[in-house]
Amino acid sequence: MCGILAVLGCVDSSQAKRSRIIELSRRLRHRGPDWSGLHCFENCYLAHQRLAIVDPTSGDQPLYNEDKTVVVTVNGEIYNHKELREKLKGHQFRTGSDCEVIAHLYEEYGEEFVDMLDGMFSFVLLDTRSKTFIAARDAIGITPLYMGWGLDGSIWFASEMKALSDDCERFVSFLPGHIYSSKQGELRRWYNPPWFTEMVPSGSYDPLVLRNAFEKAVTKRLMTDVPFGVLLSGGLDSSLVAAVACRHLADSEAARQWGSQLHTFCVGLKGSPDLSAAREVADYLGTRHHEFHFTVQEGIDALEEVIYHIETYDVTTIRASTPMFLMSRKIKSLGVKMVLSGEGSDEIFGGYLYFHKAPNKKEFHEETCRKIKALHLYDCLRANKSTSAWGLEARVPFLDKEFINIAMSIDPEWKMIRRDIGRIEKWILRNAFDDEKEPYLPKHILYRQKEQFSDGVGYSWIDGLKDHAEKQVTDAMLVNANFIYPENTPTTKEAYYYRTIFEKFFPKNAARSTVPGGPSVACSTAKAVEWDAAWSKNLDPSGRAALGVHVAAYDEKLNAKIANVPNDSPQEIKVTVEKAAAVV
């Protein structure tokens, strides 16, 4: 990941202003420690902090067209840049950077080229001839982008809030799948897939089509000129990413530079569920596996730094970001600069445990649509910012545009959890990779129950956070929380504690408004809480809050009953879980 900052339409164009822009851009250097760039044109500034992944030697930014009248600063990766270059034969390229195509596409197609890009990106493009500019963000919001307004009439764009929050009177999270045009003076949506309307689809389910689409999504993300690996928790999603990457790595350009043995990485408290599962998957796939441990105290000690980097006070995001933040530092110390990760699958396929209670396929599908639309505020934000804090880039194949379109066109009846016929959460994905002749994964891994990352690193992690917050926040503080924090009022001591840290770094009203709120159980939206009346009494984002579903739910009777869940077949696991859940 890189860091971008653009300030357009300043009243002040003095050397002092330039120095200020450089100072603010420096706040993003953790995202791009490899090089810094700044282009000034009259009252406009485009700054860039580079993390060199593709063409490290010549791809410094900002990037230009042939005569440097079009300037662009980009954070992201354009996976189809070679195909796009074929459509731009009449243009002269200065670098091997995948992002240079953006300047030339603009020359060729005007503002309507964004949907041609296959990748993750946030960019600001300045046309010095017409003195106009555009800014755009990828379809799902994998890369972060904020937009702000200065009192002098200037418009600001930045990869992270910290680069513009002090100098803007108001700022917001830039909407995914949108473009801002200075000619029109407004945002418009460029990403308009069929699923966005939330109409229930009726497409057929073809396991091979789904499998092939995902394999294509993974292989295109092996585009790199630097060492890379896969974040492997041992759950279904990250294990499939690792399995597919292993199968196709030998045929990739990356293998010729870095070898054909995949590196995998896992983090957890000693004895945590993820560590043992990841180790088993790594052994099965033959990867070079790296296992990192952390303690609850080390995680607590990192909380302030984590919240500064991820720029949210959302409880589940902070819980999951902290282990990822600590792991990213370890990974970067090994010389690795890019990783593949498994975010997005649970939103697309209804993998969170609360989907067990979806009353019908219409509500199931609508909830998946809501979850995908909100990813930029939750898992995409976490995956990007907690890795970028250490100059590490995370790529997410499940959020490939083509893969999403295929997966979201399937009749959601296929995604529904049907215990009566042996379908657990994400069955259609598991089934697509259930190959008897050439298995991708061991059966019990392929059919392992969903484990949220913040749970999988070790259940005592969340319990430790709650205990720590209990000591920091008094009962009186929580009772009066609605007076101190009238917007998105924290309802638990843990939430209150995170909010106080956030407000220390980002005290403006605009900052707290960038964070979503509302009730949630096991990562649900507020709407899905209505699916089960009991959930309103147990509002916690942990998967263990899904009472009667999670095999380690918040219930002592249930925990005792399932202490010895077998590791044989998905059917045996299903039966054991159902019997255990019956005691709740």
N, C-alpha and C positions, 0 to 999 in steps of 0.2 A: 504494500500500500504506500501511496505517496500522500503528501499534504498539500492542499491548494488554498490560496487566499487571493481573492480578487476584490478590488475596490474601484468602483466606476462612478464618475461624475463628481469628483471631489472639488470643492471650492479652492482648497489649498493644494498647490503643486510645488511647494518649496522643498528644499533639501531636508528640512525637519520632518515633513510629511513622509518623504521617502524613507527616512530613518525609522519612523514610526511603523511603517508597513513592514520593514525588515524585522523590526523587533517583534511585531505580532506574528509574522510568518515563522519566526524562530520558535514560537510556542508549539509549532507543529513538527519540529525537527525529529521528534521520536518516531513519527510516521515515515520519514524519509531522511535517514542520516547520511546518505551517500553523496548528495550534492544539493546546492541551493541555486535558484534562478529567480530573476526579477526582470520584467519588461515594463517600461513606463512609456505611455503615449499620452501627451497632453495631461488631462486630468484623470487618467486611468492607470491602474497598477495591476499587473498579473504576476503573482509570486508562486513559487513552487519549491517543495522539499521532496527530493527524489529518493525512492527506494528502487534501486536498479534490479529488475528481474529479467526483462527482455532487452537485448542489446545494451549491456552495461557500459560499453565504451563510448558510444556516440549518441545515446538517446536522451541527453539532458534536456530539460524543459525550462521555460516555455518552448513550444514547437511552432513552426511557421509554414506558410505556403512558400512558393518559389521566390516572390519578391518581398516577403515579410510584411505584407499588408494585412494578412490574417494571422492572428496570434491566438494560441490556445494553451491553457494549463489544464492538465488532466490527472485525475486519480483513478486508476483502474487498469483493466486488461481487456483488449479487444481480440477475442479468440479467432475471429474470421478475418484478421487484417490482411492475410495473404490473398484470400479470395477477393477482398475489396480492392487491393492494389491492382488486380487484373482488370477491374472495371475503370481504373484510373490511369490507363496506359499513357495518356497524353500529359501526365503530371510528372514532375521531377521530385524525387524524394531525397532528402538530405541525410536521413538516418535509417536504421533498421528497426526503430521503435514501432511497436504495434499501434501506438496512439497517434502517430503522425497522419494516419489516414483521415482523421477527423477534420483537419484543416482543408484537405483536398476535397473531401466529400462535400464540405460546405461550399467550396468554390463551384463544384459541379452540380449540386442539387439544391442549394440554398438551405433553408432551415428545416426542410422536410426529410433529412437524411437519417435522423436519429434511430428510427426503427430498423435501419439496415445494420446497425451495430449488434453483434452477438458478443456479449461480455458483461462485465460489471464496470460501472464508470460513473464519475461525476466530473463535469468539465465546465469551464467558462471560456467562450470564444469571443474575441474582439475583432471586428471588421473596421480597420482604421480608415478605409475608403469612405464608408457611409457613416462612420462614427456610431455604429450600432453594436449590440452584443447579444449573445444568447447564453443561457446556462441550462444544463440538463442533468438528469439523474437516471440511473438505470431502472429497469422495469419494476424490480422488487425493492430496491433500496439497499442493495448489498453494501455499497459504498456510502458513507455518510455525507451529507451536505446540509449546510444551514444558510439561510438568507436573512440579511438584516438591512436596516435603514438608518442612516446617520442624520443628525439634525441639519446638516448642510445640504441635504437632498441626495446624498450619495447612496448607492446600493452596494451591498457587501455580500460576498459568498465565501464560505470557508468549510473545510472538511470537518472541523470541530468547533464547538461553541466557544471554546476558550480563546480563539483567535479574533473573535469579533464582539464578544459580550461586553467588553469595557467601552467600546467606541460606538456602539449602536444603541439607539434609543429603544428600538424594538427588533426582535429577531424571531425566526420560526424555523422548524425543521422543514427543509425543502421536500415537497411531496415526491415519492417515487413515481417513475413513469411519466414525469412531467417535464415540460420545457418552458423556460421564461424567455420571452423575446422583448427587447427594449423597444422594438418597432410598435408592438401591440400593447406593451406596458402591462402584461398580465401573464399568469400561468395558464398553460393548456396541457391536457393529457395527450401524450403521443402514443402511449401503450394502451391498446383497446382490445384485449383478447376476449373471446366469447364468454369465458367464465366470469368476467368482471361484472356482468349483469346479475350474477347469482341465480340465474335460471337453472333449473335442474336438468343436467344433460342426460342423454339416452344412448350414448355411444357404447359399443360392445367392448368387452374386456378380452384382449389378446395378450397373454403373458409374454410371448416372444417380442411383440411390438414394444411393450413396456420395458422389457429387459434391454433390447437393442438401443432404445432411446437413452437409457441411463448409461449404458456402456459408452455411447457416443459422447454423452455429457462429461464423463470422467476423462476419456482419452483426450478431448480437446483442451482440458485443463492441465495436461502434462506439458504444455508449452512453457518452457523456462530455460534460461541460460545460467541458472544458479542452483545450488543444492536444495532439495525439497524432501518432503515426507508426507505422512498421513497422520492426523490425530485419531487415535484408535482407543475408544472406550470399551470395546468388547460388546457393545450393543449392536442391534441390527444395522442401523444406518452407517455408522463409521466402519463397521466390518465389511459391508458391501462395497463401500468406497475403496477400502484397502484391497479387497479381493479382486475387484475389477481392475484397479491400478496395477496389481501384480500380474494379471493376465496380459496386459497390453504394454507394460513398461518396456519390455525387451525390444519392441518394434518402434519405439518413440525416439525422437531426436534427443531427448533428455538422457536416455540410456547410453547414448554414444559419448556423452560428456561425463556422466556421473555414475555409470554402471547400472546393472539390471536388478540389483537387490534393493527392494523398497525399504526405506526407513519408516518406522512407526513409533508413535509417542503416546504415552498415557500418564495420567497424574491421579493421585489419590492418597488418602490416609492409609497407613499400613493396615492390611487386611480388608480393604474396601472391596465391594462387589466388582467395580470396574477393573481393578488391577488384575484379579485372577482371570476374569473373562477375556481381557485384552491379551494377556500372556498366552492364553490357550489359542486365541485366533492367530496371533503372531507366529506361534509355533506351527500351527496348521498351514499357514501361508508361506512360511519360511522367510519372514521379514527380519531386518536388523532392528530389533525392538529395544526401545529406551524407556525405562520405567522410572518415574520421578515420584518422590514422596514429599508430603508436607504435613505439618502439624496444625491442629486447630489454632494454636497461638500464633503461628507464622501467618496463617490466613487472617486472623484478627488484626495483627500488626500491619498488614498490607491494606486494610480497608480504606483508609483515607486516600492513599495513592490510587487505588482501584476506582473509587468514586470520582476522583479528579479526572482520570483518563476516560472512563466510560460515560460520564456526564448524565447520570440518571440517579434517581432514588428509588427506582422500582425494586422491590424486595427480591423477587426471583432472579432478576438480571444480576443483581449484586452477588447473590449466593453462588450463581454459576460462573460469573466473571472472575471471581477471585482465584479459584484453582486454575482457570485458563490463563489468567494473567501471570501467575507464578510459573506455570508450565512453559509459557511463551518465552520467558526469560531464560530458562534452561535450554530450550530448543535453539534460541539465537546464539547462545554461548557455544553451541556445537558447530556453528558456521552455516546453519540452515536458514534460508530466507523466505521460503514459501511452503505452505502446508495445504493439503486438502482436508475438508471437514464435512460433517454429515448434517448440517443444519437444513431445515426446510421440509424434511420428509414427514414429520409429525403433523405439520400444518396441511400438507397436500393430501395425506392419506388418513387423517383423523387418528393419529397414533397416540395421542395423549389418553390417559386412562379414563378420563371423564367421558370420552366418546362412547364408552360402553353404555352410557345412559341416554344416548341420543334417541328420541322417541320415534323418529321416522327418517327416511332418506332425505327428505327436503330440508329438515332442520340440520341434519348431519352435513349436507353439502353447503348450506348457507354458513355454517360455523367454519368449515374449512376455508371458504372464501374470506370470511372476516379475519381469520387467523393469518392467511397469506398477506392480506392487505396491511396488516399491522406488524409484519415481520421487521420492518425497518425501525420500529420502536423497541423491539425486544431482542430476538435471537440474532438478527443481522447486526444490530448495534453491538451486542456482546461479542460476537465472533470477530467483528472487525476491530473494534477499539481495544479489546483486551489483548489482542495479538499485535496490533499496530503500536501499542505502547512500547514495544521492544523492537520495532522495525521488522516485524514478521508479517507476511501476507497470507491471509486465509482465503481459499477458494471453495465455493460451495456448489458441487455438481447437481444436487437435487433442485437447485433454483435456476437451472438452465431453462431458458424461455421455451424451447421446443419440448423439453421433457414435461414442463408444467402443463403446456397446452394438451399434450397427449393424456397425461394423468387426470387432468380436470375435465376431460371430455367423456370419461368413463361413467356410466350409470352408477351413482353412489350406492345403489343397492349392493354392489360388489364390495364396497368399502365398509359396510355396516358390520359391527361385531355380532356374530351369530354363534353363541356358545353351543346351541343345540346341534349345529352341524360342524363344529370344530373350527370355526373361524375366529381367531383372536385379532387384536388390533393390527392393522397394516397387513392383513392376510394376502391381499392381492400383490403386494410387493414381495412378501416372503415366498409366495407360490411361484412368482415369476423367476425367482432364482433357485427354486428347488429342483435342481438338475440331478437326477439319479446317476447318470452316466459320468458326468464331469462336475461333481459338486463344487459349488463356490465356497460353502461353509459347512461345518458340522451341523447336523439337524438341530441340536439343542441350542446352538447359537443362533441359527436362522430363525428359531421360534422362541427366543428369549423374550420375556416380558419387558415392555417399555420401562426404562429406568431414566428419569430425568438426570441430567448431568450433575446438578447440585446434590442429588441423592446418591448417585452412583459412586461419587468420589469418597463416600463414607457417610452413613447416616448421622454419625456423631458430629459431622461438620455443621449441619443446620441446627442441631440441638445445642452445640457450642456457641453458635451465633446468638441464639435466643437467650442462653444463659448470660452471655456477655452484655447484651442489651438490657437485660433485667437489672443488672448492676449499675448501668449508666443512666437509666431513665426511671424516675420515681413515678409512683402512682399519680401523684398530683400533676406532674408534667403531662401525663397521658390524658388525664381528665380534662385539662385545659387546652389540649392540642388544637381544638377547633378555633380557639382565639388566636393562637400563635400561627397556625397554618390553616387558614380558612379554605384555601384551595387544595384539593387532594389531601384532605386531613388524614394523617396517619392514624390507624386504628389499633396498632400493636406497638409494643415497646421497640421491637426490632425495626419496624418501619420508621418510628420516630427518631431513632438513633441515626439511621442512614440519612434521614431528611436534614438533621442538624449538620451533618458533615457536608452534604450537598450545598446547603445554603451558605456555608462558610466560603466555598469556592465560587458559587454562582448565586449572588444575592438578589438579582433583578427578577421582577415579576415575569418577564419574558422567558427567563431560564426555567423556572418551575413549570411554566405552561407547556414546555416541550416534552414533559414526561406524562404518559397516560395514567389514568386512575380507574377506579371502579372495583367492585368485588370480583374475586377470582377464586376458583378451587382447582388445584392441580393444573394451573396454567390456562384455565378456560377464559373466555370472554365473559363479560357481565351477563349477556343474554343466556349463555349456556348454564349459568348457575341455577336458572329456573327449572332445569331438567330434573332436579332431585331436591325436594324440600329440605332434606337433612343437610344438604351442603351449605345452606345459608347460616348454619350454626357452626360450621367448621371451615371458615374461609382461610385457606392457606394455599400458596402456590405449589407446595411440594406435592409430588405424585402420591405420597403416602396419605394425602388428604382424601384421595379417592376411596373412601371406605367401601368395603365389600368388593373391591376390584384389585387393588395393589396387594401383592403377597406379603408386604411388610407394612401394612396400613397401621395407622395410629390406634392400635388396640392390642392390649396385652394378651387377650384370649386368642386372637388371630395369630399373633407372633409365635405363641407357644405351639399352636396347632400346625404351623407350616415350617417348623425348624428344619425338616429334612425333605425338602422338595426334590424329587428325583431329577436327574439330568439325562433322561433317556429320550423319550419321544415327545413331540408337541401335544399329542393326545393325553399322555400320562400327566404332563405338567398341567394341562387344562383341567383335568379331572381333579387333581390335587388342589388346585387353586379354588375351584368351585366348591369343593367340600370345606375348605378352610374358610371361604367367604361366607358360608352358610351360618357360621357362629356369630356373625356381626349383627 
